[in-house]
């Protein structure tokens, strides 16, 4: 079990995952959860902190507190994305983002799509230093990715457990998806809803795939990637039909992917190099006579060959 939990991965994968996660945190502040800043104007009496907020305990959000967390978290997340000071910056981002989420979820609604992201932020500082493109393998980085993967799959499995616990079998045969389409459905969802019994079949399918999601750990690498691709396609359909985004979950799920193969900066340099006039004009043109036959792989030099017939040998 310990070997599975600490299966070594390339450091380049850890570096790419780290950059992606911290950049997502910055994007989350600006795109997905900017509404958290409005909590500062809500009366303090409406603040009902989560259990962790009561245990610590954390202060009631104020305009100053929310503004400081927002700007500090945005700056530190961008710095952490560079890979510098991974422990210091990583723990700082983890603590600030946790407080950001406590503020966001302490007013009556808790989103379950952020479990994997929070776990990723908690374990990334333990992975140590890692550089993009580094092929050396690390068990510490492998553990960080594995724990994140477990959190991602637990999100699916526990979601199915919650459906059956609170909704019972009626969740499978009820009008859950129909209500979601009425509230926030798209034109595509309206077309799907017209097919008899399709929504009921979809509800059975959702619970089945969530309960079977742990199977991903038992599959060979190739099939594991295919199953993760299915997970992503499921969320693509969800966004296209009922406009529900699981962006934090999707970011954490990249822990399954061979991210070390994705090198956007290297690709950009290659494209710039191919299109640059200097790449074709600066290099001196080499004539055939200038080519060394030995360096070109044509075999040994003529003087090192066996005597040629008809050539005088000796003085």
ABEGO torsion letter per residue (X at the ends): XAAAAABBBBAAAAAAAAAAAAAAAAAAAAAAAAAAAAAAABBAAABBBBAAAAAOBBBBBBAAAAAAAAAAAAAAAAAAAAGBGAAAAAAAAAAAAAAAAAAAAAAGBBBAAAAAAAAAAAAAAAAEBBBBGBABBBAAAAAAAAAAAAAAAAAAAAAAAAAAAAAEAAAAABAAAAAAAAAABBAAAAAAAABBGAAAAAAAAAAAAAAAAAAAAABBAAAAAAAAAAAAAAAAAAAAAAGBBAAAAAAAAAAABBAAABBAAAAAAAAAAAABAAAAAABBBBBAAABBAAAAGAEBBAAABBBBBGBBBEX
